[in-house]
Structure formats: structure tokens, C-alpha cells
Amino acid sequence: MSEAAVPVRVKVCGTTSVHDAVLSAGAGADALGFIFAPVSKRLVSAQVAREAGLSVGPSVARLGVFLEQGMDEVLRTAEAARVSAVQLHGPLSSLYVRQVAAYYPVLRVLRPADLAAEAGMWRDEPGVTLMLDAPEPGGGVPLDWAALREVFPRGAWLAGGLGPANVAAAIQALSPAGVDAVSRLEASPGVKDPALVQEFVRAARPS
């Protein structure tokens, strides 16, 4: 008798308000992403992220998203926002990632071009999970899933241009542990579209 398939976990990123946090959690999202990278159109304060996280309860993971920021800033912001994990983008040393992982579970984001150099490094690293994203995160452009089929790391998450219309095909192609979406779930940058969020969760985890 075969083992039951493990449901794909669903993360809704770019959450900027309590309203959208409650909306995503109510739709069935497993995790919310709060972006603290200053360059982002979806930048949120630690205070708002903390309020949003408290509004959904401990069963929903709350990830602080950072891009090439100093470790002190990452740890201070994560503490103030009361996130449960940290998502790290950009060229970072393995020492930096491991030091952050001593405090929070890390979702280490790589681009396809980074896989050859970094994927093996994190294969058996406790506290570090890989996510594969597009070269321009939040740009809404999907990756070439067929080209990645042979190299996609087992147990990794997938991002990059995912939305209700294509997430099922992406899951079928790569069997990720989790999926993450931002731009294709929005009415405008930083504002979620309720119907798109619900459709995304249903498409990722059909009953």
C-alpha cells in the first residue's frame, strides 16, 4: 500500500495588512510572507507584520522576507515582527545563512543559476529549506519548469510567477514541498484579491 501524498504547503507572500492576513489564512494558506526589503513595493513595518501575525494564530507560519540586509537588522526585525521563520534572498555567504538559522528556520531562496553551486550545500542542513525563485522575485514571470525537472532539489519550495492558473501544472512538473505567490494574487501591489487567493489555494491543494 503506497503512502498518502503529503499536501503541498501554500504561502501567500507580500502581506501588508491585518485584513489580508486574515483573508489568506481563511482561504487555507499555511504561511504568510511579510517583506522587509526596503526596495519592495510591498514593504511592511514590523509592527503591522506583528499585528497581522497575531490575527491569524500560531497555526499559520509567518515569514519575514529579507534581501541582502545586515544580520543585526534581520534578527532585530524578525524579533519585533514575531515571525516564525526567515526567508533570505540575494548573494549571501553560507556562514551568514547558518548564523541566521541558529535563531530561526530559514527558507533560503535561490535562482536557477545558483543551483549548481548552492543546492548541495543545504541538502542536509538542519533548519535550512531551499526555495527556487525567478531571477526577479515578485516580477510575475514563471520559471521554465520542464528545464528544471532534473535539477529541482527534493523538498524545496517553488516561487516565481505562480498563480491560480498555473500552480497545478507547476506542482505536477516539479513536486515542490510548498508553493509561494505574490503578484498574481493582487488587486494592486501589496493588496490581495480575495478571489485570486482562494483560487490559488484550491488549485494548489485540490480536494
N, C-alpha and C positions, 0 to 999 in steps of 0.2 A: 504494500500500500504506500503510495507516494505521500510525501509531506505536503501539508497545505501551503500554498503560496503565501509569503509574507506580504501584507499590504504595503504598497508604496506610500511613503510618508510625503506629506504635501506642505510646502512652505509658501506663504504669501509674504513677499518682501515689499519694502518701501512703505511700510505702515507709518502714517504720520498723525493719527488721531485715535482717541478712545473709541469713537464711533466706528472707524474702520477696523480696529482690533476686534471689537465685539462682533462686527459683521463677518469677518473672516473665521473667527472661532465658531460662530453659529453655523457657518456653512460647512464646518468639519475640518478646517485646517489644523494640522498638527503643530505648526510652528509659524511664528511671525518674525519678520525681519525689520529691524529699526536701523536706518542708515545714518551713521555719524560722520561720514566722509564729507568734509566741507565743500567739495566740488559738486556734490549731488544736488539735483533738483528736488530730491526727496529727503533732504536733511531734516532731522528731527532733534529736538532737545532731549537731554537725559531725563528731565522732569516729565515731559509728555510721554516718553517711552515707558517710564516707570508707572505712570498712571494707567497707560494702556495695558501694560503687562498685568497690573493688579486687577484690571477689569475683566480679564479672561480666566484667571485662576491658574494654579500650578500645573494643570494637565497639558497646557499648551506651552511649548518651548518658546523662548524669547531670545532671539539672536541679535547681538549688536554687530553691525557691519562696518568694517574699517578698511581704509585704503592708505597704505604706506604712512601710517601715523605712528608717532613715538610710543614706546611701550607704556610709559607713565600715563600718557593721555588715554590709551586704550584701557588700561586697568582702572584708572580713575572714573572714566565714563561708564564702563561696564558696571562698576560698583554702584555709581549714582543711579543708573538706569535699572538696576536689579535684573540684568539679563541672566539667562541660564546658560548661554554659550556665546562664543565669539566667532565671527566669520571674517577671515583675513584675506584681503585682495592685495595684489601687487607683488613686485620682486622683494622677497624677504628672506633673510638667512634662516637656515634650519634652527640655529640657536635661538633666534627671536621667536619662532613658532613654538619651539619646545618650552621656552620660558613662559609664554602666554598659556600654554597647555597645562602648566603646573597650577594655574589658577582656575581656568575654565576649559570645558571641552571646546575644541577648535574645529571649525569647518574651514579647511584650507582650500582656497579657490585657485585652480589652475586653468590656463588656456590650453588648447590642443598642442600648441608649440612647446609647452612646458612638460608635457607628459614624459617624454624620453628621459629628461634629466631628473624629474622630481617624483614621479609616481611610485617608483620602487622604494624611495626613501621613507615613505609614510605607510607602506603596506602593513607593517606590524607594529606601528607606533601607537601606544595606548593614548587615548584622548585626542587623537587627530583623525578626522574623516575628510576624504577628498570630495571636492565639488568641481565639476568641469563646467566652465562658463565660456561665453563668447569673448573675443578679444576686447570688445567694447561692452562691458556689463551695462544692462539697462537699455541697450540700444534696440531691442526687439528683433534682432537678426538671429535665426536659428543656426545651430551648428550643422555640419554635414554628418548626420548620424551614421549613414552607411559606411563612410570612410573611417569612422571611429569604432566600428563594431569589434575589430580585433584587438584594439588597444585600450578600450574603456575599462578603467580599474574596477574590479569586483568590489561591491559595497559602496561605490561612490555615488554621489548625488549629481543631478544634471540640472543645469540652468541654460539660459541663452535663448531668448525669443520664444519661450514656451507660452501657450495659451490654451483656451478650451478646444480650439480646432485642431491642434497638432500634438497635444500632450500624450494621447493614447498611442499614436504612432511612434513617438519618441520612446515611450516605455517599452513598446513591443520591440523596437530596434536594439535598445541598449540595456534593458532590465536594470535601471538605476534603483538604488535603495530609497531615493527621495527625489522629488522634483520641486523646482523653485521658479516662481514667476513674478514679474513686476509690471512692465509696461503694457502687456496685453490684457491686464486686469483693471485698467484705469479708465476713468472718465476724463481725467486730466492728470498731469504729473503730480503724484502724491495723493490723489483722490481715487478711491476704489469705486468700480462699477459693481453694484451688488449682484446683478445677473451674471456678469462675467466671472466673478469669484465663485459663485455657486456652480456654474457650469464647469469651471476648471477642476474643482474638487470632484465633482461627479465623473468627469471624463478620466481623471487620474485614478479614481477608485470606483469603477462601475460595480454596482451591486449584483 
